[in-house]
Amino acid sequence: MWILACRAAQTEASRLGRTFAEVFTGAALKAPAPSIVQEYFLDRDCEVFACGGGGGFNGVTLKALKMMGITIAAGVPSTDDGGSTGELQVQLRSKRGFVFGVGDMAGILQECLDDKGKQAILAYRLDQEPSDLAASVLDRISLELRRPTHSESFLGAASDFLSFVSAQLNLARIIDRSFRNGQTEPLCVKGASVRNLNLIAAYELCGSLGEAHSPDAGRMAALYVLFQALGLDSAPIVLPVSYDDCVLFLEYAEPVREEWAQQVQIPPDAIEGRRLFGQQYIDKLPQPGSRRTCGVVASGRQTGSPPKANPAYLERLKAAKLFIMGAGSLFGSQLAQLAVPGVIDALLEARSMRRLLVINHVRMDETLGMSLGDHIRVIEAVANDSASPNIVKQIAPVRGQLRISDLFTDIIVPRTVAKEVEAEMVRREYRWDSSRDHKPEFFEIPPNEGGGTPVRVLRNRYVDFLLQHPEVQMRLQITHRELEVLSYLDQPSGLYSHRSEAGRYRGALYASDQDLQYLLDQGIQPRNIHQVDSIGQNWKLIKSEGSPRFEFFPGLVPEALMGIIRIALERGTEDTIVRDSKLGEDH
């Protein structure tokens, strides 16, 4: 057995251009030399800066850019305080001070892996508290080898399998050695994902965990360690928007309703009138009505200076040729970055940059009841709240207010047949009985005559209406796949479990005639409003405790973005040059 292992290591070393010892010892054994990090990262030009986080951003925007072979920097929020990320933050505060929410960065690195076996290891959430984390990770790797999570991806066939395993064990040992073994209050890792623990271990190894003012080189060294540990050759340079202790707030048009807050177990100290503090609570409060603005403030709210933007984040943003925001959570992923002081200024100072905004195809609890126009108005409000007076005066000297065309040149609006279906629902005065949400009804649609498999759909308001009016379905030529998509676009929260996409959507989001007119009135060129009718099949790896699994959900397919991105890069700054030459005019 030992001889076979040695031969495998020798073969892998030859294939990867490494030494025999490097394969067995793995990455994450020691912090890399600064010169290596400098050469690998800091001298790399990134053509695109993409701002977002979460499944929609990773699975659509970053995937499209990866498929195009474009070198990118990815900005992620620092305010993720929910789930296991938040639990780790609380525990680490007494040991290392504030640690930014690592979940979005970890998710990006996982998504960049082509090997689904590796993805399954990183997505694994420990279902019990291990006495030895490294041994527990090794057990999970052994299980993945015996029972692959994805039938078409075998972890053992990875070209760097032994190096990957060695690195995972090294990272787990760092967690054990620094935070668990011999500690009075050992770090509890039950429920934590391997990918989040990987990130914490790499930052700890490089001496930059929780240090708000540690050198940028230490932080980039941690990213380098992760690239080597995971076998990533061309992943994005991932940059948190801030390393300061901060929290996200959302301000509603009306005071936060106590009954709604109690339903989703939001503590009273997270509420201040119209404002709700904490991304973990903003994500799940289903309060209808408009949102006025959001912001990122120092934890403690009333004391301390505002969080400072990460200088490396601002530098990469200014140097890019193309800026993309979205897809993904409007407040938790996107505006949680734009609201940090300095980000809007940097975006507006980079006048030669083309800027794309990718709108979600659905509403969620954080955007419940919001139209596309409401999305645009709240982005404008955040920009005006966050920008410095000097930049506003420079961009809009007469108007005195920034508008969406100052921030973005192109707006990408996914659309589905839900727009036409909702119009028919209004015309026929259809009403959905919301009490049916308490007992969700699923049924199967038989395959077409040409063959295929049955399609399982939820009878939500869209599907129920079409079943009551089959002539509408026939006239609109709605296919079985479109019916399945419609069944996902509005689902009761009771279907949500273990971080699934099921149960999270609250209706389709699309551009009405009024929304389109608002965009035009705010200076967006008609040809730069891209209504993309391309919602297709996406797969998400669910990070449930125990064995992870893959789940289907409908979303904008990466291929639909690729053409728009390519055109934007080819057009360059022709529109922004015209706009910049008229900075003193208000149209």
N, C-alpha and C positions, 0 to 999 in steps of 0.2 A: 504493500500500500504506500509506504514511504517513497519507494523507488518511483512509483507511478506519479506521485505528487511532485517529486523533483523533476521528472521529465516534463510534466505539464507546466511547471513553473519556468523551466528552461525554454520551452517552446513559446510561452507567453512573453518572456523577456525578449526573445529574438524578434517576435512579431511587433512588439511595442517599442523596440529600441531602448530597453532598460537592462539593468543588470539583474542577475539571478537574485541577489540580495534585496534589490528594490521591489521586486514582485512580492517576496515573502514578508518584508517589513511593512510595505504599503505606504501610502501617503499619510499625512497627519501624525507622523512620528515626531517631527519637530517643526518649528516655525521656519519658513523659507527665508533665504537671504534677501535683503531689500533690493539688491541689484537684479535678482531674478524676477521679482514682482514688478519692478520698474519696466523691465524689458517686455514682460508678458502683457501688462495692462496699461500702465500709465502712458505709454507711447502709442497706443492703439487709437486710431481715429474711428469715430462712430458716426455713420451717415444719418442715422435716425435716433431720436430720443422718444421713447414710448412711455407714457404715463398711465399707470393703472394698477391692477392687482386682482387676484381671484381667478375663478375658472373661466369667465368670459374673456378676460384679457389674455390669459395664458393660452387658452385653447383656440382663440380666433386671431387676435392681433399679432401676438408673438409667433404663433405658428405660421401665419402668412409671411411674416418677415423672415423667418427661418427658412421656409420653402423657397424664398427668393434669394437666399444667400447673402442677405444684407447684414452688415455689422451694426449692432445697436447697443445703446445704453437704455436700461429700463429703470424708471423711477418708481418706487413703491412707497406707500404711506408708512408712517411710524406709529400710528394710533390704534393698531389692531390690538384690542384688549379682551377679546372674547375667546371662549373655548379653552383648549389646553395652552394656547399662546398666552392668554391672560393669566392662567394659573401659574405658569412658569415665571411670568413677570413678577407676580406677587411674591413668590418664593425667593427669587433672585435679588429682589430689591435690598434685602438685609445683607446680602453677601457681596453684590457688585454694584449696587445702586440701580438706577433706571436702565432697563434693557429695552430697546425699541421692539415693536411687535415683529417677530421674525417670520410669521406665517406666510406672508406674501412673497418674501424673498425665497423662502424654502420651496414654495409652490412653483415658482418660476424655474428654479434649478431642476426640480423633479420633472416638469413638463418638457424641459429641453432634452431629456434622455430619450433616445429612440428605443431602448430596450425596456419593454413593459415588465420584465422580471425585476429589473432594478427599481422601476417605479413602484412595484408592489412592495418591495422592502422598505423604501422610503415612506410609503403611505401607511405602513403598519403602525397601529396604535397599540401600545402595550395594554393588555387586558387585565393585568395584575401587577402588583409591585414586586419587581425582581430583587433578589438578594445580590445578583451579579448581572449588571446590565449587558456586559459584553457576551456573557453566556446566553442571555435571553435573545439577543440579536442573532447570535449564531444558530440558536434553535429555530428562529424564524426563517433564516436562510435555508436551513436544512429542510424545513417544511415546504418552502417555495420550490425547492428542487424536486421534492417528491410529488407535490400537488400544485402545479403552476396555476397562478391566478388567471393568466390569459393563455388560452390553449395554443396560440400560435407563437408564443414567446417563451423560450426556455432559458432561465437565468444561467444555467451551466454552459450555454453556448456562447455567452458574451466573450468577446475577444480579450477582455481584461478581467475575466471572472475572479481569478485569484487575487489580483491587485485590489479589486473592488471589495472583496471579502476582508482582506487584511486591513484596508482603510476603515471599513465599517467597525471592525473590532477596535482599532486604535481610537476612533472617535468616541466609541462607547466607554473605553477605558478612561478617557479624559474626564467624562462626566462622573464616572465612579470615583476616580482619584481626587477630583477637585471639589465635588459637591455631595458625595455620598459616604464613602468609606471613612469611618472614624469621626463623622460629623455629629455634633449634638442634635442638630435639626437637619437630617439628610434631605436632599432634594427628592420630592415625591415625583416619580415619572409615570405612574399609572395613568393611562389615558393620553399621554403625550405621544406624538408621532415621531418616528425615527428621524424624519427629515428636519423637524424643528430641533431635536437634540443634536443632530449633525451640525447645524448652524451655531448653536450655543457652544459646542465643543471647539469648533474651528476658531471662533472669536476668542475663547478662553486660551487656546493654544498660542495665539498670536498676541496675547496681552491687551486686547482691545474690547473685552466684554464689559459693557456697562460704563465705560469711561467716556463721558460726553466730550471731553477735550483731548482724547488720545490722538496721536498722529494719524493722518489719513493712510499712511503707508501700512500701519498695523491692520487697519480695516480692510484694505485691499489685499493684504497678505492672507487674511482669513478667507476671502473669496477665492484666492489662488489655491489655497489648501482644499477648498470644496471642489473646485474644478478638477484638481488632480485626483481627489478621492473618488469622485463620481465618474471619471473618465470623460469629461466634457472638453471638447476641443474648441468649439466656437459658440459658447453660450453668451448671452448678453452680460454686459457689465452692469450688475444690479446695485442700485444706490438708494438707500433710505433717504427720504426728503429731509429728515432731521434726526440727530442723535440726542436731542434734549428731551427732558421729561415733559410730555405734553398729552393733551386729551382732545378729542373731537367733540364739538357740540353741534346740534341742529336746532335752528329756531323756526318754530311753526307759526302760522298766521294767527292761530288761536292758542290759548294756554293748553298745556299737555293735560289731557283728560285722565283723571285719576282712575276711573274704572278701566280704561284701556291699559294703563300702566300696571295695574294690579293683576290683570289677566295674564300678562306675560312676565310677571315677577320682577318689575323694575323697582328698585328701592327708592324711597322718597328723596334721599339726598342726591340722587342723580337728576332731579328736576328743579328748575328755577323758573317758574312762570311759563313762558313760551319755550324755554330752552331745555333740551335734554342732553345730558353729558354722558359720553361713553359710547364708542362704536358698537359694543356688544348690545347695547340697549336700542340704539338708533336702528340697527339691523332688523329688530323684531317688533317695534311698536307699530301696530296697524292703525295709526290715526289718520283719518281722511282729511282732505283739505290741502291748501297750498302750503309750501314751505318758503320762508322769507330769505333765509341765508344760512350759512354754516361757517364754522371757524375752528381753528386749532389754537388752543391756549395752553399756558403752562399749567401743569397739574396743581390743584389748589385754587385755580380760577381767579381769586381776588388778589393773590400775591404773586410776586416774581415777574420777571420780564417775559415777553412773548418768546416762543421757541425760535431758535436761529436755524436757518436753512443750512443744510450740509453743503459746504463750499464745492466739493467735488460734483455734487448733483447740479448746482448752478453752472459750473464750468462746462459740463457735458451738454447741458441743455442749450447754452448759448452757442456751442461749437457745431451743433447738428444742422443738417440741411433741411430736415423734415421733422416736425413734432406731431405725435399722434396721442390723443387722449381717448381712452376707452378701448374696447368695450368693457363692461363690468359695472359694478356698483357705483352709482353717481356720487353719493356722499362718502361712503366708507373707503372707496378706492381712489376716486378721481379728485373730488374737491377737497379731500383730506390732504392732498398735496398742493393744489393751487392756493389753498387758504393759508399756507405757511408764508409769513412775511418774506418777501424777496423773490418768490417764485414768479408771480405775475410780472413784476418788474423785469426779471431776466427774460421772460417770454416776449415781452413787448420791446425790449432793447434789441433782441435778435430780429431785426426788421427784414432781413433777407430770407428768413425761414418760412417755408410753407407749413401750414398747420391744419391738421385733420381732426375733427371731432367725430367719434363713432358712438352713435346713440344706441342704447339697449333696444331689444325687440319686445321687451316685456316690462311691466311694472312689478315692483316688489313691495314689501311692507314699507320700506323707507321712502318709496315714491308713490304710495297708494293714492290713487285718484288724480295724479299729476298728468297733464297733457304734455305733448312734446314742447309746446310753447312754454309751459311752466318750467320744464327742464332748462330751457334756454334762459329764461328770466332769472332763475336762481343762480346759474353760472355767471350771468352778468352782475348779479348782486354780490356774489362772493368776490369777483374780480374788483369791483369798485370798493368793497370793504378792505381788500388786502393790498391793493396797489398804493404806492406812495403818491402824495399830492403832486409831486413834480412830474411823475410819469403820466398822470391823468391830464395835467395841464399841457404837457407836450403833445399827447395823442389827441385830446379833445378839448382844445382851448375855449371853444365857444359853447359846445354842448355840456362840458363839465362832467360827463359820465361816459364810461367805457361801454361799448356795445359788443355784441357777439362777433361782428366782423372785424373788430380790433384784435380779437383773440384768436379767431380761426378763419382760414380762407375757404375751407371745405367742410360740409356737414354730410355725414353718411347716415342715412335713415333706413334701417332694415324694415321690411314690410311683409305682411302675409295677407292671405285672403280674409283675415279677420276684419280688415277695414270694410270690405264690401258686406260681410256678414253682419257686422254691427249696424251698418246703415239700413239693412233689411230689418233688423230687430227693432230699430227705432220706428221705421215706417209702419211696421205691423203691430207696434205697441206691445212687443213681447216683454214679459216680466218673468225673471227667474225666481223660484221659491228658494230662498237662502237656507231654509231649514233642511233642504236636501244635502247640504254640505256636511251635515253631521253623520250621514250614512252614504258615503261615496258609492256610486254604482258603476261597475266596470262591465264591459261586454266585448265580445269578439266579433269583428267583421270578417266574414269569410273571404278567402283569396279570390282574385279575379279569375275569369275563365282561363286565362293564359298560365295560371299556376301561381306559385308563391306560398307564403305562409299567412295564416290569419293575423289580423292587426288588432291588438288589445287597446281599447280606448276607454277613457273616463267620460261618463255622461255629465259634462259640465254645461254651462249655459250655451256655449257655442254649439256643442254637439246636440244638446236637447232641442235647440231651435231648428237645426237642420233635419233632425229626425221628424219633427212636427211639420216641417215644410220641405219635403223631398224635392219639390219643384225648384226651390232656390239652389239646393245642392246641384241639381242637374243643370240649371241655367248657368251657374258659376263654374261648372265643370270641376268640382272639388274632388280630388283623388283620395284614395284611402290613406296615403301618406300625409296629405294635407289635413285630413280629418284627425289623424293621430297627433299632428302638430297642434291643431286647435284644442285637442283634449288636454294638452300640457300647458297651454297659455293661461289658464285660469283654474287653479286647483286649491282645495281647502287645506289649511295649514296642518290639519290632522294627518295628512299623508306624508308629512316630513319626518324623516328619521335618519339618524347617523349621517348627517351632513349631505343628504341627497339633494338633488335638484327638485325632485317630486315634492309638491306641497309648498313651493316657494313663490310661484308666479301668481300675479293678481290681475291679469288681463293684458291684452296686446297693446303695444305702444307703436304708433305710426303718426305720420304727418297729415293732419287735416288741412283743408283749404286755408283755414285761419292761421294755422301754424306756418304753412308755407309763405303766406303773405307777411307774417311777422318777420320771418327770416329775410325776406326781400326788403322789407322796410328798414331792417337793421343793417343793411348793406351787403348781405351775402349775394354773390352773383348767381343768377339762375342756373348756369351750367355747373356750378360748384355745389349744388344740392343734389346729392346722389341717393335716389330712392332705390334700394337694393332688394329685389324680390328673390332672395336666395337663402331661405332658412332650411337647413338640412339636418342630417343625422350627426350628432356629436356624441362622444363617449367621455365619461368622467370616472376617474378612479376614486371610489368612496373610501374615506379614511375612517371606517368604523373600527371599534376595538375588536381585536382578534383578526380574522382573515379579511383583507380588503376585497372589494369587488368592483366590477365595471358596471356603469349605469348609462343607458341611453337617455339623451335629452335633446330637444330641438334647439338650434341656435344658428346664428350666422356662420356660414362655412368659410374657412380661411381663404379658399380660392376666390370668393366673391370680393374680398378686399384687395387681392393682389393686383388686379388690373387698375384699380383706383390709385393705389400706392405708386404703381409704375408711372401712371400718367402724371401724378403730382410731382414726382421726382423729375420727369422730363420737362414739364412746364416750368419748373423752377419757380422763380419769384416774379413772373410777369405781372400778376395781379397785385402783389404786395408792393412792387416798385411804383405802380400807378397810385396806390393808396398812400405810400410814404411820401410821394412827391406833393401830396395835398394834405399834409398833416395839419395845416392851419385851417382847413376848411371843414365844415360840418354839413354833411349831405342829408 
